């Protein structure tokens, strides 16, 4: 995270994108009776690759869901849209970040989608506790990196 | 059928991530930067998604079962325990460093940025390790109550 990139506040596009994410969560519940948590869905995919106790067994739709996720930006670009992206280039930082995100979402049983969108929609206290915790940790981390250590 | 619907659900989710700007780590990191370049967009994404799911879930739960499975399978654990809080804290730190949570890491994959190509395999390794730790922990707790 060697440079902080400006980003524009996009209330309407973000709200509309949020509605699509919510719609996908409703599809997964209505079709498969499951929470659309990406960390859990990724766990199902991982269980198909390597032996993993505790991985979900209904792998077919989970692998297809991930393919859909990957296909989305391609479809957007093919239809003439642009996909703005600025990924931090500090590879050591990204390695640590990936490990922490994987480890944390496995231990905490969910991420921004499972606890955030789906858990809050179910009015789960457990998910609310998770959301408050990861938001607070995220705010604190960016504050320390950008304003205390000044790495940006 | 299951594959097609699974793919379509993922596609809708992914289009939502791209359209909302959440596929861009810079936007996420700026949301987390309250005292700096704060960009409140993420709050609108969460709001729109949660409200849609809140209403949609209640419509869907009127059915006795989902379309492609025998029953709804919802989390039953309601305890706020140590693994939950510790896990969420670790996740939040990683999220604050990289600006990626699991969904956007997948949608970023086809753009092949070096940061993504390092992040995603590391996330899979972390997920594997965390799942192992959790299942060992569950075994030990079971053993203790026997």
Interface residues (C-beta under 8 A of the other chain):
Chain A: X1 X4 X5 X6 X7 X8 X9 X10 X11 X13 X14 X15 X16 X17 X18 X19 X20 X21 X22 X23 X24 X25 X26 X27 X28 X29 X30 X31 X32 X33 X34 X35 X36 X38 X39 X42 X43 X46 X50 X52 X53 X54 X55 X58 X60 X61 X62 X63 X64 X65 X66 X67 X68 X69 X70 X71 X72 X73 X74 X75 X76 X81 X83 X84 X85 X86 X87 X88 X89 X90 X91 X93 X94 X95 X96 X97 X98 X99 X100 X101 X102 X103 X104 X105 X106 X107 X108 X109 X111 X112 X113 X115 X116 X117 X118 X120 X121 X122 X124 X125 X126 X129 X130 X131 X133 X134 X135 X136 X137 X138 X139 X140 X141 X142 X143 X145 X146 X147
Chain B: X2 X3 X4 X5 X6 X7 X8 X9 X10 X11 X12 X13 X14 X15 X16 X17 X18 X19 X20 X21 X22 X23 X24 X25 X26 X27 X29 X30 X32 X33 X34 X35 X36 X37 X39 X40 X41 X42 X44 X45 X46 X47 X48 X49 X50 X51 X52 X53 X54 X56 X57 X59 X60 X61 X63 X65 X66 X67 X68 X69 X71 X72 X73 X74 X75 X77 X78 X79 X80 X83 X84 X85 X86 X87 X88 X89 X90 X91 X92 X93 X94 X95 X96 X97 X98 X99 X100 X101 X102 X103 X105 X106 X107 X108 X109 X110 X111 X113 X114 X115 X116 X118 X119 X120 X121 X122 X123 X124 X125 X126 X127 X128 X129 X130 X131 X132 X133 X134 X135 X138
